[in-house]
Amino acid sequence: MPMNRVHQWLCASARWADAVERQFLPWALAGVELGDEVLEIGPGYGATTRVLLKRTAALTAIETDAALAGRLARQLDGRARVVHGDGTAMPFADGSFTGVGCFTMLHHVPSPALQDRLFAEALRVLQPGGIFAGADSMPSLGFRLVHVFDTMVLVDPTTLPQRLTAAGFVDVAVEAAPRRAFKFRARKPAPSPPEHVKKRAS
C-alpha cells in the first residue's frame, strides 16, 4: 500500500497529530464506547493510536507495513501491543476485543473486496455486542493530489451501510460531514438466548 513522500510527511507531522487529537478523533468517536480491550487496524504513523491510548485500558494495533509497525512499537515502548499483520486476515482469536477502530486507512486497502474482508475480520475478532467504528475521507482535489501514486480506493459512504450489514453487523450508522469525511459505527450482534429462556421470559 504505497504512500508518496508528501503523504508520508503529512501523516508523520505534528500538525496532523494535533488535528487528530483536537478535532478528528473526538468527532469520529463522539458517543462511541469502544470498551477496555481495543484493536486499531492500520495505525500507520500512530497519530490516532496515541489518542486511543487515552480512551481504553488495553490497546492493540495491527499494521501491514513492517517498517511502520516496528517504528510505532519503538515509539510506544510497551504502552500498546503493535502487531505486524494483515487487517484482512488477522492473527487474533474470535471475540478478542470489545471494540475495533480504523481511521483514515480504508482508502489504502487495495480493493473493495479486500475492504469487505477487513469488515468481516473486524466482526470476527469482536466480542458479541462489541463496536466497530471508524472514519475515512471523501474525494476532493486536495485529497487526490496528496494521494498521487498512492493506493487510493475510496469508500462510498452511501453504500457502506449495506456493506457492513452484509458482513454481519447491526445498528449501522454512517454520517458524512462538511469537512470532507465520513464516520461510521456498527455493532456485532449478541447471540439470541435459547428457546427455553425465551419461553420463560414470555
N, C-alpha and C positions, 0 to 999 in steps of 0.2 A: 504494500500500500504506500507508494512513493509520495513524498512531500517535497515541493521545491524549497529552495533556500529561504526565500522570503516568508513562506508559510512556516517553516521551521523556526525562523527568528521570531515571528509573531507569537507562535504558541509557547515559546520559551521566555517571552518578555515579561518584565514586571508589570507593564501596562495591562497586558491581557490577564495576568494573575489578579490584579487589583479589580478589574472589571468583573471577573468571575466571582470573586468573593463579595463584592459590594452590590452587584446588580444581577448577573446572570443566574447564579445558582439559587439565591433567595427567590427569584422569580420562578425558576424551574421547579423548585421543591416547595413552593408555598402550599401549606395544607397537607403535605405528604409526610408520613411517618414510615421510615424505612426499617426501623427496629434496631436491634442490638448486634446483629451479625449481617453485615452488608457487603455485597460484591459490586465492584465497579468494573465494567467492561470497557476496555480501550482508554486507559488514563492518559496515554501519550506522555507529555512533559509534566503532568501531575498538578496542574493548576486546580482542577476540580477535586482531585484526590486530597489535597491539603485542606480544602474546605470540608469535605466529607468526614475527615478525621475528627472534626469538632462535633459531628452530628450522630456518632454511633460509638458503641463500646468497642467493636472489633471490625476492622476493615480489611478486605482482601481486594486486590486489583489484579486483573489479568490483562496482559499486554502482548500483542502478537509480534512486535518488533523487539528482538532480543537486546539490542543496544539500549533502547529506551527503557525496557524492563530493568536492566542492570543499573542504568543511571538513576532511575527512580528508587530502586531498592537501596542504593547507597545514600541517596539524599534523605530518605525517610528513616534510615538507620533503625529498623525494627519497629517503628510506630505503626506500620501496616505490613501485611503479608503481600508481597509482589510476586506474581507467578508469570513466567513466560509461557504463553499458550494461546490457543485459538478460541475466540469467542463463539465460533460455530461448532466447536467440539471440545467442550470444557472438561478438564480433568477433575471434576468435583462430583461427589455423590449426590443422588437425588435428595432434594429437600434440605440442602446445606445452609441456606441463607434466609433471613427474614425479609430482606429487600435486595433488589438488584437495580443498578442505575447505569445509564450510558449517556454521555453528554458530548455533543458536537463531534461524534465519531461515526454515526451510522452512515453518513455520506462517504466515508472512506472504505466501507465494505464493498467489494468489487461488483456485486450484482444483487438484484432484488431477491433472487433465490437464496443467496447466502445471508442476506438480511433476515429472510424468513427463518432460516436455520438458526440464526442467532436468537430470534424471538422464541423459537421452540426450546433452545437450550436454557434461556432465561427462565422459562416456565418450569423446566425440569428441575433446575437447581434451587428453585424457590420452595419454601415450606408452604403447605396449604394456607391460604389466606394472605400470603406474602405479596408485596407490592413491587411491580416493575415500573420504573419511572425514568424519564429522560427528556432530553431536548435536543433539537438539531436546527440547522439553518435552512432558510428558504432562498431561492435564487435572487441574486441582484448582480449588477455589473461588477461592483467591488468584490463580491464573494467569488465570482468567476475568475476575476483577474488574479486574486490570491491563490486560486487553485489551478493555474495554468500548469500543465504537465503532471498534475496530481491525479490520483484516483478520486473521482467525484461522481457518485451515484446518488442523486438527491432522492429523498423520501417525500412522497406527496402526502401532506397531512390529511387530505380529503379521503384517501384510500387506506390510511393507516389503521383506522378503527376496524375495518373488515379484516385486515391482515392480522392484527393482534387477536381478534376474535377467532379467526381460523386457526391460530396457533394454540388456542385453548383458554385464553384469558377472558375474564368477565369484568364488568364495571369499567369498561374502557372509556377514557375521556381524552380528547385531543383539543388543544386550544392554540390558535395562532395569534401572534402579537404583531403590532405595527413595527416592532424592532427587527423584522425580517427573520423571525424564528418561530418555532412551534414547540410546545411541550406536550407530554403525554403521561398518562398513568393508567395502570391496569392491574388487576388482582388475579392471583391464582385461586381458583375455586376451592373451597373446603369440601372434603368428601361428604356425601349425603349420609345421614345417620341410617343405621339398619332399619328394616321394615318394622321389626318388633318395637323399636324405640319410637318410631313414628306413630304406631298404633297406640302406645301408651300415652303419648303426648296429646293425641286427639281424643 
